[in-house]
Amino acid sequence: MNQSDTKTIWIHLATFNVGTAEPAGSVFELFDTGMAKLPDLVVVSLQEIDMSANSLILENTDAKEHWSEFIGESLTAAAIVHAVMVSLSLFSSSFVFVGCHLAAHTAEIERRLQDSERLLTELSISRTSSVSSDDVSSDDGQLSVLGHDKVFILGDLNYRVEGLELDEIKTALEGGNFGVLLAKDQLELARQAGGAFPGFSEAEVTFAPTYKYSVNEGRELLLDDPKRLPSYTDRILFQARDARSIRPLRYDSVPSVLLSDHKPVFLLAETAVVLQPDDALI
């Protein structure tokens, strides 16, 4: 085996703001990609599992346990995360998955931009033997988010559509012209200006806004609250040292899930991992 040999794997990432709802239905409805091949790795980020005061104090609550059991019964690998990073190595490539829930409301864009920067510059994890020493980004053995070969950000990033009149939004939605909304999307504009997640990519967004819907009835976006206009709050971004090593296969929402005012979003991606001579193929 040559030092530059690689192996291609599929990763399925999903993010869902559950809005404190109890799990219901089939987990495969949330994360079914419509592909015949199963992914090699599944990563799930859930937000607002429990918004009670106890959840701020206790590491585990009944609500968190219910979702953990619900996901775990159907998936062989999952991570339920909120504002945390999960670091691991697959063969000789290091990965990090950052699940997050940024500040809400349209006017809080500066807070979101600050939090976006902090995610990349302040989050770190102690290096373990499972992560290559080449990835250590500081003398104290701490591994930063950007110290990994492949980085994925997934969650309720809470960036909003701003600068459109309600009638313009209604017309765009009725015609399926989502590009009109994305042209006024705070995250997209901030990324273009280099102010949010510089160097990161996002697969093409071809689906309707994922917020805000009527709970348990929500197949149509709500248009009655000018402070909560339809927006693409739920996103998945990625970055790799070799930008060509991550190839999106499908990026979509799941409109059929009705138990929250958000819709789940998933990304199925193909990526190459580096193999060393002593790596065992599986």
Beta strands, then each sheet from edge to edge (+ up, - down):
strand 1: 6-17
strand 2: 41-47
strand 3: 84-90
strand 4: 93-101
strand 5: 124-126
strand 6: 142-144
strand 7: 150-156
strand 8: 234-240
strand 9: 246-253
strand 10: 265-274
sheet 1: 2+ 1+ 10- 9+
sheet 2: 3+ 4- 7- 8+
sheet 3: 5+ 6-
end
